[in-house]
Amino acid sequence: MSDTNELLDIAINETENLNKREVFLVRDLLKGYELNKVSRSQCLMLGTLFLNYVNTLKDFIQAIEKTSSGNRSIKLMSNNLF
């Protein structure tokens, strides 16, 4: 089982594969079997950590509205995050 920081690193690295202005959820960045192995609390922590990461890079990636299921949508503003 991956720990939360490993999943965060995977999610951050996967943003490189997105197109500019693409809207996504954190869970879209991980493989289904990776998410199936983590607890709900770990998923919530991952979402919080990713949102904190997003808030440090507001020129490149932005949190937008929540979905009807309560997940935060995120929009990639530039492909040059690093």
C-alpha positions in Angstrom: 0.0 0.0 0.0 1.3 3.5 -0.9 1.5 6.1 1.8 -0.2 9.4 1.3 3.0 11.3 0.4 3.8 8.7 -2.3 0.3 9.2 -3.8 0.7 12.9 -3.6 4.0 12.7 -5.6 2.3 10.5 -8.2 -0.6 12.9 -8.6 1.7 15.9 -8.9 3.8 14.1 -11.5 0.7 13.1 -13.5 -0.3 16.8 -14.0 2.5 16.9 -16.6 0.3 14.7 -18.8 -2.6 17.0 -18.8 -3.5 19.7 -21.4 -3.6 23.4 -20.6 -7.0 24.5 -19.2 -8.0 20.8 -18.5 -10.3 20.3 -15.5 -9.7 17.3 -13.4 -10.2 15.7 -10.0 -7.3 14.3 -7.9 -8.6 10.8 -8.3 -8.3 11.2 -12.1 -4.5 11.4 -11.6 -4.2 8.0 -9.9 -4.9 4.5 -11.2 -8.0 2.9 -9.9 -6.2 0.1 -8.1 -4.1 2.6 -6.3 -7.1 4.3 -4.9 -8.8 1.1 -4.0 -6.0 0.2 -1.6 -6.3 3.4 0.5 -8.6 4.2 3.3 -11.2 7.0 3.1 -9.2 9.1 5.6 -6.1 8.7 3.5 -8.0 9.8 0.4 -9.2 12.9 2.3 -5.7 13.6 3.4 -4.5 13.3 -0.1 -7.1 15.8 -1.3 -6.1 18.2 1.4 -2.4 17.9 0.6 -3.0 18.3 -3.1 -5.2 21.4 -2.5 -2.4 22.9 -0.4 0.0 22.2 -3.3 -2.4 23.9 -5.7 -2.7 26.9 -3.5 1.1 27.4 -3.7 1.0 27.5 -7.5 -2.0 29.7 -8.3 -0.6 31.0 -11.6 -0.3 27.4 -12.9 -3.1 25.4 -11.4 -6.3 26.5 -9.6 -8.9 24.9 -7.5 -12.4 25.6 -8.8 -15.9 24.5 -7.8 -16.8 21.4 -5.9 -18.7 18.6 -7.8 -22.1 17.4 -6.6 -20.3 14.6 -4.7 -18.2 17.1 -2.8 -14.9 16.6 -4.7 -12.9 19.7 -5.6 -12.4 20.3 -9.4 -9.0 21.6 -10.4 -8.0 23.4 -13.5 -4.5 23.3 -15.1 -3.6 26.8 -16.2 -0.2 26.1 -17.7 1.8 23.0 -18.6 4.9 24.5 -17.0 4.5 23.6 -13.3 8.1 23.0 -12.5 
